[in-house]
Amino acid sequence: MRDQDRREVDFLTTKDLLPQCVIEAKKSPQDWTASLNYYCEKLKIPGFLVYPNGPTKKHWRGYSMGAAVFLKKLI
């Protein structure tokens, strides 16, 4: 998803057409992105910064975590 100001996140999940969370996928652990923060705040939903493996961290509007941890939580 990208807006006219070029802020982008990789995925937006919905349930009954209502936004549930935004997801940014990275190749390695990184800092929380400004775009992820923007969409979390604008849509009032949690965000997830997901990478192949690494530590899980709590952020103001969501979590950053390894893909295996994230996928287990989806079940």
C-alpha positions as CSV (number, residue, x, y, z in Angstrom):
1,M,0.0,0.0,0.0
2,R,1.4,3.4,-0.9
3,D,-0.1,6.9,-0.7
4,Q,0.6,10.0,-2.8
5,D,3.4,11.0,-0.5
6,R,5.2,7.7,-1.2
7,R,4.7,6.3,2.3
8,E,4.4,2.6,1.9
9,V,3.9,-0.7,3.8
10,D,4.1,-4.2,2.3
11,F,0.7,-5.6,3.6
12,L,-2.6,-4.5,5.0
13,T,-4.8,-7.2,6.5
14,T,-8.5,-6.8,6.7
15,K,-11.5,-8.6,8.2
16,D,-14.9,-7.9,6.8
17,L,-13.3,-5.1,4.8
18,L,-12.0,-3.3,7.9
19,P,-8.3,-2.8,8.4
20,Q,-6.8,-5.1,11.0
21,C,-3.0,-4.5,10.9
22,V,-0.2,-3.3,8.6
23,I,2.9,-5.4,8.0
24,E,6.4,-4.3,6.8
25,A,8.7,-7.2,5.7
26,K,12.5,-6.7,5.9
27,K,15.5,-8.9,5.2
28,S,17.0,-8.2,8.7
29,P,16.0,-6.6,12.0
30,Q,15.7,-2.8,11.5
31,D,14.3,0.2,13.2
32,W,10.6,0.9,13.2
33,T,9.8,2.7,9.9
34,A,8.2,6.1,9.6
35,S,5.7,4.7,7.1
36,L,4.7,1.9,9.4
37,N,4.2,4.4,12.2
38,Y,2.2,6.7,9.9
39,Y,-0.3,4.0,8.8
40,C,-0.7,2.6,12.4
41,E,-1.6,6.0,13.6
42,K,-3.8,7.0,10.7
43,L,-5.8,3.7,10.7
44,K,-5.6,3.2,14.5
45,I,-4.4,-0.4,14.0
46,P,-1.3,-2.3,15.1
47,G,1.8,-2.7,12.9
48,F,4.3,-5.5,12.6
49,L,7.8,-5.2,11.3
50,V,8.8,-8.8,10.3
51,Y,12.2,-10.2,9.4
52,P,13.6,-13.7,8.9
53,N,14.8,-14.1,12.5
54,G,15.8,-12.0,15.4
55,P,14.5,-10.5,18.6
56,T,10.9,-9.5,19.4
57,K,10.5,-5.9,20.4
58,K,7.4,-4.0,21.6
59,H,6.8,-0.6,19.9
60,W,4.3,2.1,20.6
61,R,2.0,0.8,17.9
62,G,3.0,-2.8,17.4
63,Y,5.9,-5.3,17.4
64,S,9.0,-6.1,15.4
65,M,9.7,-9.9,15.3
66,G,11.1,-12.8,13.4
67,A,8.9,-14.4,10.7
68,A,8.5,-17.7,12.6
69,V,7.2,-16.0,15.7
70,F,4.8,-13.8,13.6
71,L,3.4,-16.7,11.6
72,K,2.8,-18.8,14.8
73,K,0.7,-16.0,16.2
74,L,-1.4,-16.0,13.1
75,I,-2.7,-19.5,13.8
